[in-house]
Amino acid sequence: MTGAGRSPALTVTGYAIWAATGPDGPSCVAAMRAGVSGAAEANLWDSTAGAPLNACRVQAHQWWEGASFLPALLAPVIEDCRAAIEALPGGPRGAEVPVLLAVAPPDRPGRPEALERILRDGLAERLETPLPPGSIVLPAGRCALPQLFARAADLASPLAIVAGAESFLRQAIVEAYNRRGRLLSAVNSSGFIAGEAAAALIVARGRRPGLVLTGMGLGFEPSRDGGDKDSPVTGEGLTDAMRAALTAAGMPFHDINVLLSDQNGEHFKFKEHALALMRLDRVPPEGRSRRPRGHVEHWNVVETIGEVGAALMPAAMGWAWEAGRSGWLPGRVIFTAGEDDGRRAAVVGEWQDE
C-alpha cells in the first residue's frame, strides 16, 4: 500500500488498554488526557549514569521479562473486548471473533525468532482455547494497523479484535537503544522512555456508531530511524502516508483537528512531523482556520505510557474512541506512526454518533 491509500470501511466500536497508567481503558485514557506519566524507577540500568532508569511498567501480579510475558499482557485486553462483544444484542460469541495481532518486527533488539509461536501458544493457554480461524500475528510493529485493518475488512466475520502488544523492559533492549543514542538517559535528552503495554480494538465492517476509519496509507522514509549526515531526515515517508490516507478519506488536511502520533522524545520524529505538516497543511478557501483552537491539537500517547511499539496505535485509537463517546473529540483525527526500518503509516478517522 506504499504510496497509495485505502478506505477500509471499518468502525472502531470498543477498545481495551493495559499500560503503566492503569489496567483498563478508561483509567489509561484519563491519565492520557490529564498528561499523567506512568514512568517510575525500574530495575533497568543506565550505564551512562551508573543509576537505574525510569520506565513505564504495568502493575502485574508479578514481574517478569521477555516474550513469555506478552501473552499475559495481551490476554486481559482480549478478554475485555470479548466480553464487550458478547454484550451486544445478537452478537457472536467473543471466542469466535478473529484476533489480529501486531507484534515487534524481526529487527527489534532482543526479539526472539519464535515470537509468533510463543504468542499463539501462550494465548491459547491463557484464553483456554486457540485463537479462532482468521486470526493472524503480524510482526510489523507500530505500522501494522493499516495491514490488519485491510485484513479485517476482508474477513468473513463482521467483527474482529485488532490488538498490539510490546515490552521494551529488558536490559538487552535498553542497552541496544542506548548505544544508538535513542534512549532517554543521563547523557541523552533526545530519547524515549521504555514502556510496555497491550491495547485492543473491536472493529466492525461498515459505517456505524463509533470511530469510523475513513482512510489509511503507508510510506517509506529513506533516513529510516533518524538518518545521518549522508542520509538526512526528509519526512517524505510520513508525508506520503498522510497524503494517501487523506486522499482515501476524501478530505484535505485543514479539516483534521487532532493528530495522535508516535512522537516519543526523539528529535527526528518531531522533525518528520514538522516537515509533513508544512507540506500538507493549508489555509481553507475561506481564508481562516476551521479548527476549534485554530491549529491541529497534538495528543501524545507516549508521554504517559512510554514507548510501547506495536501497542501504540491501538492505544491512540482507544483514546480517540473514548473521547468521541464522551463528547470531547473535536472533529476528525489522524493517527501516525513509524518503524525503525523506514516504514510510515497513517490512518484517518472521525466520530459518528448514529
Order of alpha helices (4+ residues) and beta strands (2+ residues): beta-beta-alpha-beta-beta-alpha-beta-alpha-beta-alpha-beta-alpha-beta-beta-alpha-beta-alpha-beta-alpha-alpha-beta-beta
